[in-house]
Every structure is written in structure tokens, then in C-alpha cells.
Amino acid sequence: MKKAGVTFQNPPCLLSDNGPCYIASSLKQYLCKEYNIKHIHGKPLHPQTQGKIERYHRSMKNVIKLNHYFCPSELENAIDGWVKYYNERRFHESLDNLTPKDVYLGQGEKIKKIREIIKQNSIKKRIFDNKTMKYQSK
């Protein structure tokens, strides 16, 4: 990401449960030092914390299982395509109908303002068209 010159409003973070492979200090050091990724552990005995990622996995499985894949690379490509769609093109109700990419890159407020302008212009046009139709019908 550094090489590509990508900057973030919020630094990347990884949310994981408290499994032994995720609480190892070597993982934390690797994520923090090598990639500047913050590692957050879910609250023990609190399944709601992991609910988002579990829902994500269920959604992905539902789409991926629709097709048959004849080699591992086909499956990998399908998963990559789905992840790209989910993060860059799919609007999420929990994010005010924005994409995760828009929110992550800090474009959410700009997009919401543009949507509001479009909405107001649409309302004005409907009012104008409605008045014009009433006048023409007389």
C-alpha cells in the first residue's frame, strides 16, 4: 500500500477472536511493524462481536456455492471477485447505503451530500412537472 501511495482516513485493522493462533505476540508484531495494521480481539463470550464476519462468510458461501469449480484457481478467482464486489460495489445498509470502500477512503460524507442534491433536484422537477400537467389539463 505504501508503494502504491495509498493513504487512509483510518488505518487498517484486523478483528479476530481469541483463538490461540490470533493471540500470539508474533502475529501482532508482524501486523503492526510490517504493515501498520491494528489488531483487535473480540470480547470473550460475546458472539455479537464476531457476528459481522460470520454474516460475511455466510453471504460469500451462498454465492460461491452456486457454481462448480474444477480447479482451485477457479475458486480463488470467484472468491476474489466476490470480495471485490462486496467491498467496492455493494451498498451496505449499515453504512448508510455506501460501500465499505467509500467509507474506508473517507468519501462517505461527500457521496451523501451529492445524493441529497440529486434528491432535492428530483423533488423540484416533480413539483414543476406536476404543476405543468395541471396547467395543461385546464
N, C-alpha and C positions, 0 to 999 in steps of 0.2 A: 504494500500500500504506500509505503514511503517512496519507493522508486517511481510509482505512478503519480505522485504528487497529490494523492487523495487526502483531504482533510475532513475532519468530522466535528459536528457540533458536540456530540457525545462520544467519548472513547468507547471502543467495542468492549463488551463484557460477555462472559460465559456464565450462565446459570446452570448449576448441576445439583444433583442430590448429594448425599453424604456417603456414597459408596466408597470403598477403600481405594479404588483407582482414582477417585476425584479429590480425595483429601490429602494425597501425597504432596509433600512440600516441593518435590522436584517438578511436579506439574505446574504449581503456582509460580515457581521461579521461571520456568520455561515460558509460560504465557506472559508474565509481567515483564521480564527482562528482554526476551526476544521479540515480542510482538506488541507490548504495551496493552495487553488485554487484561481487564479486571476480572477476577474470578470470584463469583458469588455462590455461596452454598445455600440450598433451600433449608428452610426451617425443619428440623426433625419432627416427624409425626404430623406434618401439615401438608396433606396431599394437594391442596389448592395451589401451592407454590409450583408444583410440577404439572399442574393441570393444563397450562398453555402448551407446553411442549408435548404432552401426551395427546392433546387435541390435534396439534400439528402433525404428529406421526400418524394418527388415525386418518386424517384428511389425505395425507400423502399415500398411505396404503390403499385407501379406497380408489384413488385414481390409478395408481401403479398396477393394482391387481386386475384392472380391466383388460390388459393385454398380456400376450405371451411373449417372453423374451428368450431368444435362442442362444444367446451368449452373454456373458457378464457385461461386456461393453454396451450392449443394447440397454440393459437395465440401468447401468450407470448414466447413460445419456438421458434416459427417461427421467431418472431422479433429478439430474442436473437441470433439465428443462422445467420440471415441476417446481423446484426450489426457486429458479429464476422467476417463473410466473408468480409464485406465491409472494415473493419479496418485492418484485418490481412492477407487476401489473394488476394484481388482485387488490381490490379495495377492501379494507377491513373495517367493519362497523365499530369495533372497539377503538379504532384510531380516527374516528370522525370521518369515515369513508375515504381515508387516504391510504397510500401504500406504505409498507414499512420503510421502503427506500426513501420516500418523500419525507417521512418523519425523521428518519435517521440523519438525513442530509440537511435537516433544518428548513425544508421548503413548505412545511405544512401550513403555516400562517399565510404565506403568500398565495398558496393554492386556494385556501378558504376565502380569502379576500376576492380573488378572481371569480370564484363560484358565486359569491354574494352579488358582485356587479352583474354577472350574467343573469342571475335570478331577478334582480331589480329591473334590468332592461327587458327581460321577458314579460314581467308583470306590466310594465309600462306599455309594451307593444300590445298585449292582450286587451288592456283597457282602451287603448286607442282604436284597435280593430273592432272592439265591441261597440264603441261609440259610433264609429263609421258605419257599421252594419245597421245600427238603429236609425241613423240619419237617412241611409239609403232606402230603408224599408218604408219610409213615410211618403 
